[in-house]
Amino acid sequence: MNILETTSSHVRAEGLRVVRGDRVVLDGVDVTLNSKSRLAVVGPNGSGKTTLLQVLLGRLQPDQGSVRRTGSIGVAEQELPAADGETVGTLVAQAIRPAQQALDRLEAALETVESAPDAYANALDEATRLDAWDAERRVDIALEALNACTDRARRLDTLSVGQRYRVRLACVLGARHDLLILDEPTNHLDADGLDFLTDRLRHHAGGVLVVTHDRALLRDVASEFLDLDPTPDGRPRLYAGGYAAWQESHARERDRWQQDYDAQVAEHRRLAGAVDEARGRLTTGWRPDKGVGKHKRQSRAPGIVQSLRRRQEALDAHRITLPPPPRPLRFPSTGPRPGLPLLNATDVAVPGRLSPSISVRLTAGDRLLVTGPNGAGKSTLLAALAGAFAPTNGQVRTLNGAQIAYLAQESLTPTDQPPPTEHQLHAPERPLTIAHSQHPTERTPTTAQPDAQELRGSERMPSDQRPLVVDERAAHEQRRQLSAARMSPGELRRRHLEDVLGGRPDVLILDEPTNHLSASLVDELTAGLRETSMAVVVATHDRQMLADLADWPRLVINSSEVQRNP
């Protein structure tokens, strides 16, 4: 390959449509990735991001559309199976093989340079483009920077999922691919690794396509956004201009969708009201007073009947053509009185999990950002504050009948996970909401209750069609569990968050709340956290959320000390 040919390296997809069962996963998707691209594919879990990557890489055939590829593609997927006998050295050898082959061709061409000068020139161009002489050193640098295993003999099946991923990512970044396609590349990386990844992507000589929920990476790297969020016509949108332009355009289109939908619904209701009015006149309004001649009845009736028919025809002809737009994340409109004491934790500690002891006092409107390395005890502290379990040392007391809501991580690390409660053991798919009574030390786990409209929907069912349950609340819970089984992790996480907010708590405790949420939804969440009158405690590693909440008081937990930044 001549060095000038790399400018034509691309992946171009047109009119992609993928259907799985009765669900349209992708429809009308056009994607172009070239040597200058910095493209982010964004959207909630379940919107088809990973499916799109599989189609672009040729691993999945679309039901409609076409894909063309030229140039070399480096791929880092979320999962890396460990085949028998594969080692770190196996992945490194695969990464540097194109460079090694280029050097082999250059060496062979050198022997015939006088008789075939063009072949030598092409071989030299290829080796130069790949910087083949430095390939293995680049991989070594990436392994060190990502804190990945550097032992070439280490078997992959003896590494953790995170360690395997870092090895694969280092090999992809160290090689000189024309195009990079990365699926959630920030997973399993520490702060230094994130900085290294960001720098490499910004300075990569070829094109980059990244799927990520990491808003900091999106801000720093992406210049175009293929947004798979729901739209009025069901087709994705492509936005240019960087992160801020994407967010602004996305919000503007969502507002327009909501306004158009509301207008259609209002018009439909107006027409339905006109039909009801005409029908009422037909049955009562046109009748003359008692004793009036019969001919007056006959003269008024046809006009009213025709009016009813015209209005019914107008109603039948009207269609709500837009689907309902996604509902925004709603925080309670009212909360506790500012400054009202709500929670007092004194000298809380759990040997081996949270040490040294920590004291926290919360009043309405307070904010607290909890940070620290994995395993330092952040999740243990939050669970203790929420009443999910009793700490070994110290005391947690709620005041003034405070209601506390707690959203735990979807999956806690073994070193951070507090002892499970009975509630967590029997209902792992639900968030934990704790309702505190007027007595400071009494704690009663509760769950969100069905709203009246959902219960009335069950009551309207014929008795022989209702599920066999003890009561309507049990029926509601059955429906929720069946629905949850079909949800993606992102959809389920959103439901948990809505349940927590729907309980109208006084204290909101969130442990890694951005897990599985789309970037747009996290922005909504962050804005709500800044405005709510509730007391809020957040533990997160999310770099953008840390930046957005940088003005909050911070509690930094390390294994041996606690730091407070007012």
ZAPA-516495 format. One line per 2 residues: number of its first residue (from 1); their letters; for each residue x, z, y negated of C-alpha. Coordinates in pm, 1 decimal, decimal comma. Layout:
NUM	a	X/Z/Y ~ ...
END
This chain:
1	mn	0,0/0,0/0,0 ~ 138,4/-94,0/-338,7
3	il	149,2/187,2/-594,8 ~ -77,1/-15,0/-825,7
5	et	-347,0/-27,9/-559,1 ~ -412,5/345,9/-581,2
7	ts	-613,9/291,6/-900,2 ~ -881,2/124,9/-685,7
9	sh	-913,8/419,1/-446,6 ~ -1274,5/529,6/-443,1
11	vr	-1578,1/649,1/-252,8 ~ -1892,5/469,6/-364,0
13	ae	-2237,5/553,9/-228,7 ~ -2560,2/379,9/-328,4
15	gl	-2924,3/462,9/-258,2 ~ -2858,9/740,4/-6,2
17	rv	-3158,6/884,2/171,7 ~ -3138,9/1142,5/451,5
19	vr	-3445,4/1276,4/632,9 ~ -3443,6/1562,6/880,8
21	gd	-3774,0/1603,3/1064,0 ~ -4045,2/1612,0/797,9
23	rv	-3803,1/1711,3/518,9 ~ -3633,7/1470,1/281,7
25	vl	-3288,5/1622,7/231,9 ~ -3148,0/1355,9/-1,9
27	dg	-3322,5/1070,5/-179,4 ~ -3200,0/812,7/-426,3
29	vd	-2845,0/948,3/-444,3 ~ -2575,9/734,3/-609,0
31	vt	-2219,3/869,1/-617,1 ~ -1893,9/718,3/-736,1
33	ln	-1565,3/903,1/-690,9 ~ -1261,6/725,1/-833,1
35	sk	-906,1/814,4/-927,5 ~ -1015,1/964,4/-1261,4
37	sr	-1318,6/1157,9/-1134,9 ~ -1363,2/1531,5/-1171,9
39	la	-1706,3/1548,8/-1011,6 ~ -1895,8/1865,1/-914,7
41	vv	-2190,7/1856,9/-677,7 ~ -2415,1/2149,7/-767,8
43	gp	-2750,5/2289,5/-664,2 ~ -2902,8/2578,2/-469,4
45	ng	-2832,8/2639,7/-101,2 ~ -3038,9/2403,6/108,5
47	sg	-3043,6/2126,3/-153,5 ~ -2825,1/1894,2/57,3
49	kt	-2473,8/1939,8/-84,3 ~ -2295,5/1971,2/250,4
51	tl	-2512,1/1694,7/396,9 ~ -2401,5/1467,9/113,0
53	lq	-2035,4/1542,4/184,3 ~ -2082,3/1457,3/550,7
55	vl	-2236,0/1123,7/454,2 ~ -1958,6/1044,0/204,5
57	lg	-1694,9/1117,5/471,2 ~ -1867,8/896,2/728,2
59	rl	-1952,1/1181,1/964,2 ~ -2326,0/1138,8/916,2
61	qp	-2514,1/812,8/885,2 ~ -2781,0/805,8/614,5
63	dq	-3130,2/681,7/690,0 ~ -3095,2/448,7/392,7
65	gs	-2811,5/344,9/164,0 ~ -2445,9/255,5/202,1
67	vr	-2102,5/412,7/152,4 ~ -1771,6/235,2/86,2
69	rt	-1432,7/406,9/98,2 ~ -1077,9/307,8/8,4
71	gs	-764,6/519,4/-16,3 ~ -670,3/844,0/155,3
73	ig	-904,2/1143,6/136,1 ~ -804,3/1507,8/168,0
75	va	-1087,5/1728,1/292,9 ~ -1125,1/2106,4/293,2
77	eq	-1450,9/2219,2/452,3 ~ -1594,8/2570,0/459,3
79	el	-1522,8/2618,4/829,1 ~ -1211,6/2538,0/1029,4
81	pa	-1253,4/2569,3/1406,1 ~ -939,4/2676,6/1589,9
83	ad	-874,3/2445,5/1883,0 ~ -674,7/2572,7/2180,4
85	ge	-304,4/2584,5/2110,9 ~ -323,7/2474,8/1745,8
87	tv	-87,1/2654,8/1512,7 ~ -11,6/2673,4/1142,7
89	gt	261,3/2421,5/1214,2 ~ 1,0/2182,4/1359,3
91	lv	-185,2/2170,8/1027,4 ~ 135,9/2140,6/826,2
93	aq	254,9/1850,9/1043,2 ~ -79,1/1672,8/997,1
95	ai	-58,6/1720,8/619,5 ~ 292,8/1577,0/580,9
97	rp	257,2/1301,6/844,1 ~ 169,2/1025,0/591,2
99	aq	478,2/1117,3/388,1 ~ 695,5/1124,8/700,7
101	qa	558,8/787,1/811,2 ~ 630,1/644,8/465,7
103	ld	991,5/762,6/492,1 ~ 1019,3/608,7/838,5
105	rl	892,5/274,2/704,7 ~ 1131,5/294,8/410,2
107	ea	1423,1/357,7/645,0 ~ 1324,4/60,4/860,2
109	al	1278,8/-164,0/555,4 ~ 1620,4/-64,1/426,3
111	et	1781,0/-233,6/726,4 ~ 1618,3/-566,8/635,9
113	ve	1624,2/-537,4/257,2 ~ 1822,4/-858,8/210,8
115	sa	1592,2/-1071,8/426,9 ~ 1264,5/-902,5/326,4
117	pd	1301,7/-752,6/-22,0 ~ 923,4/-736,5/-82,1
119	ay	872,5/-520,9/226,7 ~ 1137,8/-280,7/103,9
121	an	983,5/-269,1/-245,5 ~ 641,7/-189,1/-100,5
123	al	783,1/79,6/126,9 ~ 969,3/235,7/-164,9
125	de	655,9/229,2/-380,8 ~ 455,4/403,1/-108,4
127	at	719,4/673,6/-53,8 ~ 744,5/726,7/-430,5
129	rl	367,3/751,9/-472,4 ~ 351,5/1015,3/-198,9
131	da	666,2/1186,8/-328,1 ~ 747,2/1185,5/41,5
133	wd	1087,6/1353,1/7,0 ~ 921,0/1671,0/-129,3
135	ae	610,4/1685,0/93,3 ~ 697,9/1982,6/310,2
137	rr	819,2/2188,8/13,6 ~ 490,2/2127,6/-168,5
139	vd	295,9/2258,3/130,7 ~ 520,5/2564,9/147,1
141	ia	457,5/2634,4/-221,7 ~ 81,5/2605,4/-167,0
143	le	90,2/2838,2/135,0 ~ 272,2/3102,9/-67,0
145	al	50,0/3063,8/-374,2 ~ -271,5/3097,3/-170,8
147	na	-138,8/3395,5/23,2 ~ -172,8/3197,3/345,4
149	ct	19,1/3242,6/668,3 ~ 356,9/3067,3/651,5
151	dr	459,5/3128,4/1014,6 ~ 456,1/2779,7/1169,0
153	ar	429,1/2926,2/1521,4 ~ 122,5/3142,0/1447,1
155	rl	-181,2/3029,5/1647,7 ~ -488,3/2950,9/1437,3
157	dt	-719,5/3137,4/1672,3 ~ -531,5/3460,1/1590,2
159	ls	-603,8/3422,2/1217,9 ~ -913,9/3540,1/1036,3
161	vg	-1161,6/3285,6/900,0 ~ -1025,9/3339,9/550,6
163	qr	-663,4/3303,3/658,2 ~ -739,8/2980,3/846,4
165	yr	-920,2/2841,1/543,2 ~ -629,2/2920,3/312,6
167	vr	-386,2/2743,9/547,2 ~ -605,4/2433,3/555,3
169	la	-656,8/2434,5/177,4 ~ -282,6/2470,9/116,9
171	cv	-212,4/2172,5/342,0 ~ -472,2/1961,2/159,2
173	lg	-338,4/2056,4/-184,6 ~ 23,2/2008,1/-78,0
175	ar	-30,8/1655,5/51,6 ~ -59,7/1365,8/-195,3
177	hd	-408,7/1232,2/-120,9 ~ -572,0/971,7/-342,2
179	ll	-900,0/1165,3/-341,2 ~ -986,8/1529,3/-270,7
181	il	-1324,4/1647,1/-137,4 ~ -1348,9/2027,2/-128,2
183	de	-1644,0/2236,2/-7,0 ~ -1650,5/2586,7/-165,3
185	pt	-1271,5/2596,6/-211,2 ~ -1273,3/2933,8/-391,9
187	nh	-1393,1/3119,0/-80,8 ~ -1135,5/3369,0/47,8
189	ld	-902,1/3332,3/-253,0 ~ -765,3/3613,8/-467,0
191	ad	-703,6/3587,7/-841,4 ~ -360,1/3426,5/-803,4
193	gl	-495,3/3179,9/-550,3 ~ -782,4/3085,8/-783,8
195	df	-538,4/3019,9/-1067,2 ~ -322,7/2802,5/-841,7
197	lt	-625,1/2606,2/-715,8 ~ -755,3/2547,7/-1067,5
199	dr	-417,4/2423,7/-1190,7 ~ -372,7/2188,6/-894,7
201	lr	-719,3/2035,1/-936,1 ~ -678,4/1986,4/-1310,2
203	hh	-345,8/1807,7/-1263,6 ~ -421,7/1617,0/-944,2
205	ag	-325,1/1252,7/-990,4 ~ -629,9/1122,4/-802,8
207	gv	-1002,1/1191,0/-795,2 ~ -1163,6/1525,8/-716,3
209	lv	-1509,4/1605,0/-581,0 ~ -1587,4/1974,6/-546,1
211	vt	-1889,0/2164,9/-417,0 ~ -1884,1/2520,0/-548,3
213	hd	-2093,2/2804,1/-687,5 ~ -1790,8/2929,0/-881,9
215	ra	-1887,0/2874,2/-1244,9 ~ -1535,8/2946,0/-1371,9
217	ll	-1397,7/2663,6/-1157,6 ~ -1679,7/2436,4/-1274,4
219	rd	-1598,5/2512,5/-1638,7 ~ -1225,8/2461,3/-1591,5
221	va	-1225,0/2148,2/-1374,5 ~ -1546,2/1943,6/-1368,4
223	se	-1628,9/1674,0/-1625,4 ~ -1930,1/1530,3/-1436,5
225	fl	-2208,4/1705,6/-1248,5 ~ -2427,4/1563,7/-975,1
227	dl	-2714,7/1811,2/-987,2 ~ -2929,8/1844,3/-673,1
229	dp	-3165,7/2095,6/-832,3 ~ -3536,7/2004,8/-798,2
231	tp	-3654,9/1741,4/-1046,5 ~ -3998,7/1595,1/-1131,6
233	dg	-3931,8/1276,3/-933,1 ~ -3729,2/1441,5/-654,3
235	rp	-3411,7/1251,8/-741,0 ~ -3077,9/1406,3/-841,2
237	rl	-2937,7/1383,2/-1192,6 ~ -2585,1/1292,6/-1302,1
239	ya	-2461,5/1465,9/-1618,0 ~ -2140,0/1394,5/-1808,6
241	gg	-1962,4/1592,6/-2077,8 ~ -1850,6/1904,7/-1891,2
243	ya	-2012,9/2235,4/-1804,4 ~ -2177,0/2314,1/-2138,3
245	aw	-2329,5/1966,2/-2169,5 ~ -2463,0/1987,1/-1813,9
247	qe	-2624,4/2325,6/-1874,1 ~ -2779,2/2214,1/-2202,4
249	sh	-2916,9/1888,8/-2057,4 ~ -3040,6/2065,1/-1744,6
251	ar	-3226,0/2327,0/-1949,9 ~ -3374,3/2063,0/-2180,6
253	er	-3508,3/1858,2/-1889,3 ~ -3646,1/2169,2/-1718,0
255	dr	-3829,6/2267,7/-2039,7 ~ -3973,0/1916,7/-2073,3
257	wq	-4088,0/1925,1/-1711,0 ~ -4260,8/2259,5/-1767,5
259	qd	-4432,8/2135,3/-2084,8 ~ -4555,0/1812,5/-1922,0
261	yd	-4678,0/1998,4/-1614,9 ~ -4859,0/2258,5/-1827,5
263	aq	-5022,6/1979,8/-2028,9 ~ -5149,5/1808,0/-1713,3
265	va	-5283,8/2134,9/-1572,8 ~ -5453,7/2217,1/-1903,6
267	eh	-5617,5/1874,5/-1916,6 ~ -5740,0/1910,6/-1559,2
269	rr	-5888,9/2248,3/-1641,3 ~ -6054,2/2105,9/-1953,3
271	la	-6215,4/1827,4/-1751,1 ~ -6327,9/2074,0/-1483,6
273	ga	-6479,1/2292,8/-1755,0 ~ -6664,9/1994,2/-1899,6
275	vd	-6811,2/1920,4/-1555,3 ~ -6924,3/2281,6/-1518,3
277	ea	-7083,9/2269,7/-1864,4 ~ -7271,0/1946,8/-1787,2
279	rg	-7385,6/2080,6/-1453,7 ~ -7517,7/2393,4/-1625,1
281	rl	-7711,7/2184,9/-1874,2 ~ -7857,7/1984,2/-1589,1
283	tt	-7996,0/2292,8/-1417,7 ~ -8108,1/2489,5/-1723,4
285	gw	-8031,1/2348,2/-2065,9 ~ -8247,9/2032,0/-2069,1
287	rp	-8568,2/2200,3/-1957,0 ~ -8825,7/2235,4/-2238,5
289	dk	-9005,5/2558,3/-2315,1 ~ -9298,8/2657,2/-2102,6
291	gv	-9610,2/2464,3/-2194,5 ~ -9427,3/2160,7/-2332,0
293	gk	-9529,6/1821,9/-2196,8 ~ -9385,4/1684,4/-1878,6
295	hk	-9272,5/1362,0/-2049,1 ~ -9007,7/1554,5/-2245,5
297	rq	-8850,2/1662,2/-1919,4 ~ -8835,2/1300,4/-1807,3
299	sr	-8685,5/1179,2/-2136,4 ~ -8400,1/1433,3/-2141,8
301	ap	-8301,7/1430,3/-1774,8 ~ -8139,2/1083,3/-1747,3
303	gi	-7902,1/1142,9/-2037,3 ~ -7781,9/1475,1/-1900,6
305	vq	-7739,7/1331,5/-1552,1 ~ -7536,1/1041,6/-1689,8
307	sl	-7320,2/1283,7/-1892,4 ~ -7251,2/1486,5/-1578,6
309	rr	-7163,3/1170,5/-1387,0 ~ -6923,0/1049,3/-1655,6
311	rq	-6746,8/1383,2/-1673,9 ~ -6724,3/1407,1/-1294,7
313	ea	-6573,3/1059,3/-1280,4 ~ -6318,0/1156,2/-1546,2
315	ld	-6224,5/1465,6/-1346,1 ~ -6196,0/1267,2/-1023,0
317	ah	-5973,1/1009,5/-1194,3 ~ -5737,1/1265,2/-1342,5
319	ri	-5431,7/1347,0/-1135,9 ~ -5162,2/1612,1/-1174,3
321	tl	-4872,6/1381,0/-1101,4 ~ -4592,4/1632,6/-1149,8
323	pp	-4492,8/1895,7/-894,7 ~ -4481,6/2256,1/-1020,0
325	pp	-4140,5/2320,7/-1177,2 ~ -3925,5/2600,2/-1031,6
327	rp	-4022,5/2930,6/-1184,7 ~ -3758,5/3100,7/-1397,7
329	lr	-3615,5/3437,3/-1299,6 ~ -3833,5/3695,4/-1473,1
331	fp	-3724,6/4042,6/-1574,3 ~ -3982,3/4315,2/-1647,0
333	st	-4099,9/4285,2/-2007,9 ~ -4095,8/4661,2/-2060,9
335	gp	-3871,6/4940,2/-1938,9 ~ -3778,3/5301,8/-1989,4
337	rp	-3730,5/5447,8/-2335,8 ~ -3373,8/5382,8/-2457,3
339	gl	-3146,3/5679,9/-2398,3 ~ -3374,3/5845,7/-2139,5
341	pl	-3154,8/6018,9/-1874,0 ~ -3206,9/5846,9/-1537,6
343	ln	-2923,7/5921,5/-1293,3 ~ -2641,9/6172,6/-1266,7
345	at	-2375,5/6141,4/-995,2 ~ -2112,6/6413,4/-978,1
347	dv	-1783,0/6399,3/-785,7 ~ -1907,2/6143,1/-533,3
349	av	-1657,4/6073,6/-253,8 ~ -1652,2/5948,0/105,7
351	pg	-1323,7/6019,2/290,6 ~ -1163,9/5697,9/409,1
353	rl	-1406,7/5485,8/207,9 ~ -1420,9/5610,9/-149,2
355	sp	-1141,9/5825,7/-287,9 ~ -1080,7/5987,0/-531,3
357	si	-1416,0/6127,7/-637,0 ~ -1622,0/5951,2/-904,9
359	sv	-1884,5/6074,2/-1150,6 ~ -2140,0/5845,8/-1316,2
361	rl	-2413,2/5925,9/-1566,5 ~ -2676,8/5665,8/-1657,7
363	ta	-2939,7/5660,6/-1929,3 ~ -3189,0/5382,0/-2003,2
365	gd	-3012,5/5079,0/-2146,9 ~ -2669,3/5175,9/-2010,4
367	rl	-2440,5/4912,4/-1861,9 ~ -2161,2/4958,6/-1606,4
369	lv	-1936,7/4693,3/-1450,4 ~ -1761,4/4809,8/-1131,2
371	tg	-1447,4/4619,3/-1030,3 ~ -1155,0/4661,2/-794,5
373	pn	-998,6/4505,1/-483,5 ~ -1184,0/4462,0/-155,9
375	ga	-1191,7/4783,5/42,0 ~ -1155,0/5009,1/-261,4
377	gk	-1506,6/5148,1/-216,0 ~ -1719,8/4958,5/-468,7
379	st	-2003,4/4892,9/-225,5 ~ -1984,4/5249,6/-96,7
381	ll	-2023,9/5383,6/-450,0 ~ -2317,3/5155,3/-532,9
383	aa	-2497,5/5240,1/-210,5 ~ -2451,0/5611,6/-282,1
385	la	-2584,5/5573,6/-636,9 ~ -2886,5/5386,9/-499,3
387	ga	-2959,3/5654,0/-239,7 ~ -2894,9/5424,1/55,1
389	fa	-2695,0/5708,2/210,6 ~ -2576,7/6055,3/115,9
391	pt	-2209,6/6082,2/13,6 ~ -1986,1/6319,4/207,9
393	ng	-1885,2/6499,9/-110,4 ~ -2062,4/6533,9/-441,5
395	qv	-2423,2/6489,2/-544,7 ~ -2644,6/6211,5/-680,2
397	rt	-2954,5/6320,6/-873,5 ~ -3224,5/6110,5/-1034,4
399	ln	-3399,1/6233,0/-1346,0 ~ -3738,9/6185,0/-1509,0
401	ga	-3889,2/6018,8/-1200,5 ~ -3652,9/5722,3/-1225,7
403	qi	-3715,2/5422,0/-1000,6 ~ -3393,0/5274,2/-862,0
405	ay	-3360,2/4922,4/-716,7 ~ -3056,7/4815,7/-514,4
407	la	-2952,1/4466,0/-410,3 ~ -2674,8/4490,1/-151,7
409	qe	-2435,5/4216,7/-51,7 ~ -2574,8/3981,3/208,5
411	sl	-2281,4/4066,7/432,8 ~ -2041,9/4348,9/353,1
413	tp	-1682,7/4352,6/463,6 ~ -1608,2/4606,3/739,1
415	td	-1396,8/4815,7/500,8 ~ -1655,9/4819,6/224,0
417	qp	-1974,4/4862,7/425,5 ~ -2142,0/5202,4/390,0
419	pp	-2309,7/5367,3/689,4 ~ -2637,0/5180,0/760,1
421	te	-2965,4/5346,8/682,8 ~ -3271,9/5335,4/903,9
423	hq	-3426,8/5099,9/650,6 ~ -3132,9/4861,1/673,1
425	lh	-3129,1/4870,0/1051,5 ~ -3496,0/4778,0/1083,6
427	ap	-3526,9/4534,5/794,2 ~ -3192,7/4360,7/736,1
429	er	-3356,5/4059,9/572,8 ~ -3502,0/4266,3/286,4
431	pl	-3338,4/4418,8/-19,5 ~ -3330,4/4795,2/-36,0
433	ti	-3553,1/4941,2/-305,5 ~ -3547,5/5316,7/-350,8
435	ah	-3833,5/5491,4/-532,0 ~ -3745,1/5835,6/-662,6
437	sq	-4011,3/6098,5/-716,4 ~ -4026,9/6359,0/-988,4
439	hp	-3815,6/6585,8/-768,3 ~ -3452,4/6496,1/-835,5
441	te	-3328,6/6512,7/-477,9 ~ -3620,2/6348,5/-295,8
443	rt	-3569,7/5986,9/-194,2 ~ -3816,0/5763,6/-18,4
445	pt	-3732,7/5407,0/88,3 ~ -4004,6/5162,9/-9,8
447	ta	-4060,8/4790,3/18,3 ~ -4228,1/4544,9/-214,6
449	qp	-4606,6/4518,8/-172,0 ~ -4804,0/4193,1/-154,9
451	da	-4983,2/4093,2/-470,6 ~ -5360,6/4078,6/-490,2
453	qe	-5379,6/3701,1/-485,4 ~ -5189,7/3677,1/-156,0
455	lr	-5415,2/3940,0/2,9 ~ -5727,4/3762,9/-117,7
457	gs	-5594,0/3443,3/37,8 ~ -5591,6/3614,9/378,4
459	er	-5936,3/3766,3/324,4 ~ -6084,8/3420,6/269,1
461	mp	-5974,9/3309,2/617,0 ~ -6243,9/3312,0/889,4
463	sd	-6207,2/3623,1/1099,6 ~ -6134,9/3424,3/1414,6
465	qr	-5841,2/3247,6/1241,3 ~ -5668,9/3555,5/1103,8
467	pl	-5349,7/3673,6/1273,7 ~ -5392,8/3967,7/1502,9
469	vv	-5252,7/4248,3/1284,3 ~ -5337,4/4604,2/1200,2
471	de	-5420,1/4531,5/833,6 ~ -5377,8/4272,6/560,9
473	ra	-5049,0/4418,7/440,4 ~ -4906,3/4375,0/787,8
475	ah	-5034,6/4015,7/780,3 ~ -4857,6/3961,3/451,1
477	eq	-4532,7/4095,6/595,5 ~ -4565,6/3867,1/897,4
479	rr	-4601,7/3566,3/667,4 ~ -4296,8/3673,8/466,5
481	ql	-4083,6/3707,2/779,1 ~ -4190,1/3364,5/908,0
483	sa	-4115,5/3213,5/568,0 ~ -3776,1/3389,2/548,9
485	ar	-3673,7/3243,3/885,2 ~ -3697,8/2894,3/732,2
487	ms	-3510,5/2979,9/411,9 ~ -3153,0/2894,4/325,4
489	pg	-2922,6/3184,0/230,2 ~ -2967,2/3093,6/-136,3
491	el	-3346,7/3087,0/-113,5 ~ -3349,3/3419,2/68,4
493	rr	-3111,6/3573,6/-184,5 ~ -3338,8/3464,6/-469,6
495	rh	-3640,3/3615,4/-296,4 ~ -3455,6/3945,5/-256,6
497	le	-3364,0/3942,7/-624,7 ~ -3723,6/3869,3/-726,9
499	dv	-3846,9/4151,5/-504,3 ~ -3606,0/4392,9/-669,0
501	lg	-3706,6/4289,9/-1021,9 ~ -4074,8/4285,1/-928,6
503	gr	-4058,3/4657,2/-854,2 ~ -4002,6/4718,5/-1229,1
505	pd	-3715,4/4964,9/-1170,8 ~ -3557,4/5190,4/-1429,3
507	vl	-3209,2/5151,8/-1277,9 ~ -3090,2/4821,1/-1134,0
509	il	-2787,3/4829,1/-899,3 ~ -2647,0/4490,6/-794,1
511	de	-2362,2/4439,4/-546,9 ~ -2210,2/4088,1/-571,4
513	pt	-2539,7/3948,2/-704,9 ~ -2407,7/3591,5/-743,5
515	nh	-2362,0/3541,4/-367,0 ~ -2537,3/3216,4/-260,1
517	ls	-2708,7/3166,2/-597,1 ~ -2682,5/2838,4/-785,5
519	as	-2488,2/2829,2/-1110,6 ~ -2805,8/2776,8/-1314,4
521	lv	-2978,0/3075,7/-1158,1 ~ -2672,0/3296,1/-1213,3
523	de	-2677,7/3201,4/-1581,3 ~ -3044,1/3309,6/-1595,8
525	lt	-2956,6/3634,6/-1419,2 ~ -2668,5/3708,3/-1657,1
527	ag	-2885,4/3646,9/-1963,7 ~ -3154,2/3879,4/-1823,5
529	lr	-2904,4/4154,9/-1746,8 ~ -2781,4/4149,4/-2103,8
531	et	-3132,1/4179,7/-2250,4 ~ -3314,2/4418,5/-2016,2
533	sm	-3385,8/4779,0/-2117,4 ~ -3310,6/4900,2/-1764,1
535	av	-2985,9/5075,0/-1682,9 ~ -2771,3/4823,8/-1494,0
537	vv	-2476,0/4868,7/-1256,9 ~ -2302,9/4552,7/-1130,8
539	at	-2011,7/4510,5/-889,8 ~ -1875,3/4157,0/-873,2
541	hd	-1568,9/3940,5/-815,9 ~ -1737,3/3645,3/-988,0
543	rq	-1489,0/3538,3/-1256,7 ~ -1745,5/3388,4/-1490,2
545	ml	-1977,5/3687,9/-1466,0 ~ -1681,5/3915,2/-1537,6
547	ad	-1607,7/3706,1/-1846,4 ~ -1973,7/3700,6/-1954,3
549	la	-1997,9/4081,1/-1918,7 ~ -1651,8/4154,5/-2056,8
551	dw	-1797,9/4375,8/-2330,3 ~ -1962,3/4612,5/-2079,2
553	pr	-1804,9/4949,7/-1996,1 ~ -1590,8/4900,4/-1686,6
555	lv	-1514,8/5127,8/-1392,9 ~ -1206,9/5005,8/-1203,5
557	in	-1173,4/5151,7/-853,4 ~ -842,3/5138,2/-671,2
559	ss	-753,7/5307,0/-346,4 ~ -579,8/5592,6/-525,1
561	ev	-718,1/5606,5/-877,6 ~ -1016,2/5535,9/-1097,8
563	qr	-989,5/5380,0/-1441,9 ~ -1262,2/5375,2/-1705,4
565	np	-1265,9/5125,4/-1988,7 ~ -1530,6/5214,7/-2247,7
END
